[in-house]
């Protein structure tokens, strides 16, 4: 892909992020409520609103109706996005930076354990599930992040 094409590809989809977020804010709509309304996982729905996944035609219609946005956005919400959101590394947002830091510190150990338990291969991020939950703890609330991907062995 040429650099110009990479810049243009997915640009229309990224331009829908602000109107979606603005409408959600105006209506006081959480990602959880939006996810319930379209029959999707909360984390997946948040990523889709932020331009990282395409909505199905049915989901796009429900989102636009729920947010009182024009139907013309529907086909754009169906487009496969240009995935990835880091324009600089390391990321500067503190929350995202901490996740990046976790992978820098624990990534090699996670990789070693995956190879030890499964053999030579990778965890798929395509056939993938993730979750975020609040866990109460005597020292204060904690964040639990779960990553679940299909194991794909290397084939030579």
C-alpha positions as CSV (number, residue, x, y, z in Angstrom):
1,X,0.0,0.0,0.0
2,X,1.3,3.4,-0.9
3,X,1.7,6.0,2.0
4,X,-1.1,8.1,0.4
5,X,-3.4,5.1,0.2
6,X,-2.6,4.2,3.8
7,X,-3.5,7.7,4.9
8,X,-6.7,7.8,2.9
9,X,-7.8,4.2,3.6
10,X,-10.0,4.2,6.7
11,X,-10.1,8.0,6.9
12,X,-13.9,8.2,6.5
13,X,-14.3,5.6,9.2
14,X,-12.1,7.6,11.6
15,X,-14.1,10.7,10.9
16,X,-17.2,9.0,12.4
17,X,-15.6,8.6,15.8
18,X,-16.2,12.2,17.0
19,X,-19.9,12.3,16.0
20,X,-20.5,8.9,17.7
21,X,-18.8,10.0,20.9
22,X,-20.4,13.4,20.9
23,X,-23.9,11.8,20.5
24,X,-23.2,9.2,23.2
25,X,-22.1,12.0,25.6
26,X,-25.2,14.2,24.7
27,X,-27.5,11.2,25.4
28,X,-25.6,10.1,28.5
29,X,-25.1,6.7,26.9
30,X,-22.4,4.4,28.2
31,X,-20.5,1.8,26.1
32,X,-22.3,-0.9,28.1
33,X,-25.8,0.5,27.2
34,X,-24.8,0.8,23.5
35,X,-23.4,-2.7,23.5
36,X,-26.6,-4.1,25.0
37,X,-28.7,-2.2,22.4
38,X,-26.8,-3.7,19.5
39,X,-26.2,-7.2,21.0
40,X,-22.4,-6.9,21.3
41,X,-19.7,-7.3,23.9
42,X,-19.0,-4.0,25.7
43,X,-15.3,-4.0,24.9
44,X,-15.9,-4.9,21.3
45,X,-18.5,-2.1,21.0
46,X,-16.2,0.5,22.6
47,X,-13.5,-0.5,20.1
48,X,-16.0,-0.3,17.2
49,X,-17.1,3.2,18.3
50,X,-13.5,4.2,18.4
51,X,-13.0,3.1,14.8
52,X,-11.2,-0.2,15.4
53,X,-14.0,-2.6,14.2
54,X,-16.7,-2.4,11.5
55,X,-20.3,-2.6,12.7
56,X,-22.6,-5.0,10.8
57,X,-25.4,-3.3,8.8
58,X,-27.9,-4.2,11.5
59,X,-25.7,-2.9,14.3
60,X,-24.9,0.3,12.3
61,X,-28.6,1.0,11.8
62,X,-29.3,0.5,15.5
63,X,-26.4,2.7,16.5
64,X,-27.5,5.5,14.2
65,X,-31.1,5.3,15.4
66,X,-30.1,5.2,19.0
67,X,-27.8,8.2,18.6
68,X,-30.1,10.2,16.2
69,X,-27.3,10.3,13.5
70,X,-27.9,10.4,9.8
71,X,-28.4,7.1,7.9
72,X,-25.7,8.2,5.4
73,X,-23.1,7.2,8.1
74,X,-24.3,3.5,7.9
75,X,-22.1,2.4,5.0
76,X,-19.1,4.1,6.6
77,X,-19.7,2.3,9.9
78,X,-19.6,-1.0,7.9
79,X,-16.2,-0.3,6.4
80,X,-13.2,-2.4,7.5
81,X,-11.1,0.1,9.4
82,X,-7.4,0.8,9.3
83,X,-6.7,-0.8,12.6
84,X,-4.2,0.5,15.1
85,X,-4.3,3.7,17.0
86,X,-0.7,4.5,18.0
87,X,0.7,7.4,16.2
88,X,3.8,7.5,18.5
89,X,5.6,5.0,20.5
90,X,5.6,4.7,23.4
91,X,2.1,6.0,23.7
92,X,1.7,9.2,25.8
93,X,-1.7,8.5,27.3
94,X,-0.9,7.3,30.9
95,X,-3.4,4.4,30.9
96,X,-2.3,3.1,27.5
97,X,1.3,3.7,28.4
98,X,0.9,1.4,31.5
99,X,-0.5,-1.4,29.3
100,X,2.4,-0.9,26.9
101,X,4.8,-1.0,30.0
102,X,3.1,-4.2,31.2
103,X,3.8,-5.9,27.8
104,X,7.4,-4.6,27.8
105,X,8.0,-6.1,31.3
106,X,5.9,-9.3,31.1
107,X,5.7,-9.8,27.3
108,X,8.9,-12.0,27.1
109,X,7.7,-14.1,30.0
110,X,4.2,-14.5,28.5
111,X,5.8,-15.5,25.2
112,X,8.0,-18.1,27.0
113,X,5.0,-19.5,28.8
114,X,2.9,-19.7,25.7
115,X,5.7,-21.6,23.9
116,X,6.2,-23.8,27.0
117,X,2.5,-24.7,27.2
118,X,1.5,-24.8,23.5
119,X,4.7,-25.0,21.4
120,X,6.0,-22.7,18.7
121,X,3.3,-20.4,17.6
122,X,1.3,-17.2,18.5
123,X,-1.9,-16.1,20.1
124,X,-4.3,-14.8,17.5
125,X,-5.6,-11.3,17.8
126,X,-8.2,-12.0,15.0
127,X,-10.0,-15.0,16.7
128,X,-9.9,-13.1,20.0
129,X,-11.8,-12.1,23.0
130,X,-10.9,-9.6,25.7
131,X,-12.6,-8.2,28.8
132,X,-12.3,-5.6,31.5
133,X,-13.8,-5.8,34.9
134,X,-13.7,-4.1,38.2
135,X,-12.5,-6.2,41.2
136,X,-13.0,-4.9,44.7
137,X,-10.0,-5.4,46.9
138,X,-9.2,-4.4,50.5
139,X,-6.4,-2.1,49.2
140,X,-8.7,-0.4,46.7
141,X,-10.5,-1.3,43.5
142,X,-8.4,-3.2,40.9
143,X,-8.6,-3.6,37.2
144,X,-8.8,-7.2,35.7
145,X,-8.0,-7.4,32.0
146,X,-8.5,-10.8,30.3
147,X,-7.0,-11.6,26.9
148,X,-8.1,-14.8,25.2
149,X,-6.9,-15.7,21.7
150,X,-6.8,-18.8,19.6
151,X,-3.4,-20.5,19.5
152,X,-1.9,-20.7,16.0
153,X,1.1,-23.0,15.6
154,X,3.8,-21.9,13.2
155,X,3.8,-24.1,10.1
156,X,7.0,-24.4,8.1
